[in-house]
Amino acid sequence: NAGVTQTPKFQVLKTGQSMTLQCAQDMNHEYMSWYRQDPGMGLRLIHYSVGAGITDQGEVPNGYNVSRSTTEDFPLRLLSAAPSQTSVYFCASSYSTDFNEKLFFGSGTQLSVL
Amino acid sequence: LAKTTQPISMDSYEGQEVNITCSHNNIATNDYITWYQQFPSQGPRFIIQGYKTKVTNEVASLFIPADRKSSTLSLPRVSLSDTAVYYCLVGDPDILTGGGNKLTFGTGTQLKVEL
């Protein structure tokens, strides 16, 4: 049971490039989400999904796309990277959509956009 | 509108008890209070959750007064390895039906433990 796995751990992009941050969980969790963490800002919710085929926007969704074709995977896409997207990205999952349910986090992806 | 308010930072020494208080004046009736811990270069991890009165596990205790407008995380006899950021969270009251686990993380409390 690997929990929540994020790849890559580090990535450097040039402005305008696109890429996908991968997130997978093997706990059969219904709910998955993406956060970004910037110094002094805490964790901010980007997008979330309450099940396969269902996604919704969080607090800071602009510049990011998501899809949820399977229960296990929830990739985050940057279509045209900008320096403002330099951040640490965390994927999280929980067993159900109950907002009191415990979240399990991945180890993060450090992204730098030059 | 911030959902929770915590001290930005706290300092302690090994062996001391540390109490971190969180204010959550707008907590909803059905909300639980959850605390997460984050070490550098890692994702947050759940440490304790409660609804009212007192909850204790192998890591910490959580004290919640009757009005539930605040809560206190208590770490007994801290060590250097307890140096981390601690987040206090409550469920988002705007999300009541199938909206998912839209937990709001603030900036947390940076706890620094020294020898």
Interface residues (C-beta under 8 A of the other chain):
Chain A: V4 Y31 S33 Y35 G40 M41 G42 L43 R44 L45 Y48 S49 V50 D56 G58 F90 A92 S94 T97 D98 F99 N100 E101 K102 L103 F104 F105 G106 S107 G108
Chain B: N30 D31 Y32 T34 Y36 S41 Q42 G43 P44 R45 F46 Q49 Y87 G91 D92 I95 G98 G99 G100 N101 K102 L103 T104 F105 G106 T107 G108
